[in-house]
Amino acid sequence: MADKKVRILVGTRKGGYIVESDRARKKWKLASKIQEGTDIFHMIADPRHPGDLYACVNSWLWGPILYRSRDYGKKWSEIGTPMMASTKTRPPRFDGNPDTPAPTYAVANLWHLEPGHESEPNTLFLGLDPYSLHRSDDLGTSWEPVSGLNDHPTKSKWNPGNGGPCLHTIVIDPTRRSRMYAGISAAGLFRTEDGGLNWVPANHGVETPFQPVKFPEVGQCVHKVALDAARPDVLYRQDHGGIYVSHDAGERWERIGKSLDDDFGFVVATAKSLPGRAFFVPLRGEARLTSRGGFQVYQWNDSSKKWSTLMPSSRFPGDFGTHREGLACDSLDPAGIYVGTTTGQLFVSPNAGKSWDQVPFQFPTIHSVSVAGPA
């Protein structure tokens, strides 16, 4: 019997939480917790295997550990975790011997896990700190580094962002098995068309206001990228330097956020039932707090080329921030929109932003929000 519940997976500074509702998404209850007291940067469901959930746990004591549940979070077990990231270019080989093995570095944090294409049911991708993408073809039992990206020729120009040298965004094109994107702070967005063997920078037109060269090939501090499920060549991008859209799979980017009070921010998401729409939570620059004295979600309509706000800031007054995984949409119609804040509030709209409520639970600082179900 198909599972009918909608679950919000919430990764926080002090553990992971799962809250549940029915398809109406009006009433929520806390269903389970994982690793209380421990940083969880990302939690996500694998839609290819209903019931499978993953948690990127970064323990101050035990280090990075990947966990999986096969029953919607009732029980969790540790699975294979990459412990070392390799590089050929940073730092250089001091002995000059080309046969010397590439240096390796301990993985500092697990940032983002992404299930592979639906045609590859056992494939997972994992983004790490430092600057590393790993692939598993056995659902996390073993991992291999994606050297085409990890050892990219531009790597000497990459520098860590404020969150460290992290690979935090993985986007897979649902219509092209071999096309995917990876976002790295602060290196920019990269695209592969051959399943990860070769990667090209995808940053043309994206400004780096913090560097002397304003439009370099790489060096952008990309914060998050989302793909339009109905138009997979269309991407939406939140950078340190603004909000952008691309209509040609990242070849060129157009800045669309200048008309807003602020177009700095960390989050962007799209909904399956709302093609041509993207959702953002702009913040006040280095303050990293919402504008206009309250919480707001902004919607970009790519057809009309116009912005709209989805609720008055007076509905939830105060100062709020978000981390880069803190915004998600579900696959229902009307779409559910979910936003987690750095002060522990979880805001929910069950009707594509027409009305909003707050889940009646005070969370620790929220790192990530994602949605599981219904199956």
LINJOQUI-V294918 format. One line per field, one symbol per residue. ss: DSSP state (A for helix, B for strand, O for the rest). A space follows every 50 residues. Layout:
ss=???
This chain:
ss=OOOOOBBBBBBBOOBBBBBBBOOOOOOOBBBBBBOOOOBBBBBBBOOOOO OOBBBBBBBOOOBBBBBBBOOOOOOOBBOOOOOBBBOOOOOOOOOOOOOO OOOBBBOOBBBBBBBOOOOOOOOBBBBBBOOBBBBBOOOOOOOBBOAAAA OOOOAAAOOOBOOBOBBBBBBBOOOOOOOBBBBBBOOBBBBBOOOOOOOB BOOOOOOOOOOOOOOOOOOOOBBBBBBOOOOOOOBBBBBOOBBBBBOOOO OOOBBOOOOOOOOBOOOBBOOOOOOOBBBBOOBOAAAOOBOOOBOOOBBB BOOOOBBBBOOOAAAABOOOOOOOBOBBBOOOOOOOBBBBOOOOOBBBBO OOOOOOBBOOOOOOOBBBBBBBOOO
